[in-house]
Amino acid sequence: MFKQEVKMDFANLLNNDTGFFYSSLRCLILFCSCVVFIRFTNYRFNLNTPLDFLMITISGGLISRGIVGATPLGIAFESFFMLLILHWILSKLTFHFKTLGFLFKGRPQYLIKNGEINNQNMHKLNISMHDLLEQLRQKLNTENLDLIDSAILERTGNISFLKKSEYKK
């Protein structure tokens, strides 16, 4: 009976005590668990797609709530695990089904095609000529749009430039 009470007291303190020791312990438990989960699923997260961005921000929120004790440790742990599974499922589905990939990750958009600026797409995507030239300067060290055959806003939010064939040499 005494051991069960001690276990219950420890679980209660671990979930509800906001002191340094228990917050540090929750941090250690959540950090190690999350590292194991991510390594187990063999994932690399970055901010390249909206799906990855949501995974990172929601995970951060779940983990931080678990650390400060706003959410019980078990719930934070389970929620992170379910989020990881959901991300894995959506990643597999978007890999195999192009339409779902467009829905969850977006699709590339031409800003310049065959040397012609697509003002309609630039307006729709809220990309100014200044934004386009800034990316051109950063990536190709030029402001000369005559060199460019295509400019594509990728699903990651980056702009890719393809040079005209006579300038590729």
N, C-alpha and C positions, 0 to 999 in steps of 0.2 A: 504494500500500500504506500509506503514512504517513497519508494523509487518512482512510482507512478506520479505522485504529487510533485516530486522534484522535476521529473520530465515535463509535467504540465507547467510548472512555474518557469522553467527554462524556456519553453516554447512561448509562453506568454510574454516573458521579458524580451526574448528575441524579436517578437513581432511588435511589441508595444513600447519598449523602452527606447527613448530617443537620446540616451546618453552616449558618450564617446565610445565606450567599449562595445555596446551592442550595435551601434551604427557601423563601427569598423568591422565587426563580425559579419553583419549583413552584407557589407560591401565586399568583403573577402569571399563570402559564399556565392554571391551573385556573379562577381567577376569571374571566379574560377568556373562556375557552372556555365556561364555564357561562352567562355573560351572553349570549354569542352564541347558544347553544343555546336559552335561554329566550326571547330576543327573536325568534329564527327561528320558534319554534313559537307565538309570540304568546300566551304563557300568563301568567296572573296567579295566583300561589299565595297562599293564605291558610289559616287554620286552620279554615275553615268546615265541612269534612267530614273524616271519617276518612281518606279517600283523599288529600286534600291534606296532612293532618297527617303521614301516612306518607311522602309524597313529600318533604316538607321535612326530616323527621328523618333519613331514610335518605340523602338527598342530603348533608346536613351531615356524616354519618358518612363517606360515601365521599370527600367533598372533604377533610375533615380528615385522613383516612388517607393520601390522596395528598400533602397538604402536608407532613406530618411524615415521609414516606418509608416508612410501614408497608406501603403498597401501591404497587407500581410505578405511575408516572405514567400510562402507557398504559392499564393496567387500570382505574385510577380514572376516567380519561376515558371509556373504553368503557362502564364500568358506569353512570356517570351518564347517558350518552347512551341506553343501553338502558332505564334507569329512566324517563327522560323519554318515550321511545316507549311504554313500557308504560302510563304514566299517561295519555298521549294516547289510546291505544286504549281503555282502561277508561273514560275520560271520554266518548268518543264512544259506546261501547256503553251506558253508563248513561243517556246522553241519549236514545237511541233505544229502549231496552228498559226499561220501567218496573220489571220484576221485578229486573233487575240493579241498577237504581238503588236499590231497597230493600235489596238484599243488600250492596252496597258503601257506600252512603251513609246507609242507615237510612230510617225513615219517621217522620212527625210523630205524636205521641201526645197525646191529650186528657188534661189534668189536671182541667179543669173543662169540662163540656159542658152547655149549657142552664141555666147557673147552679148545677149540681150538681157537687160535688167528687167526682172519681173516685179514691177511696182505694186501690182495687186497683192502678190504674196508678201512683199516687204511690208506693206501697209497692214495686211491681215495679221502678220506675225510681230508687228510693232518693232521692226528693225529699220532704223534710219540709215541713210547713206553714210552718215558719220560712223555708225556702228560697223557697217560693212567695210569702210575704208580702214577703220582702226584694226579690225581683224586681218585685213590684207597686209597692213604694215607690219603687224606682229608676226604673221606667218611667212610672208614672202619678201619682206623688207622693201615694199614698193607701194605706191598709190596709183599705179597705172592699171586701170581697169581694162585697157586694150590687150593686156597679156592674158586675161582670164576668159576661158571658154565657159566654165560653169562655177557657180558658187552654190553650195548646198548646206542648208541648215540641217545638221544631223539630229538624230533622236536624242543625242546626249546634250544638245544645246550648243555644240561647237559648230563653227562654219568651216567647211572644207572647200578648198579652191583647186580647180583643175585648170592648168594652163592650156592655151591654144597650142596646137601641134607645131606651128612654126616657131614658137618660143620655147619649146621643151628642150632644145639642144643645149 
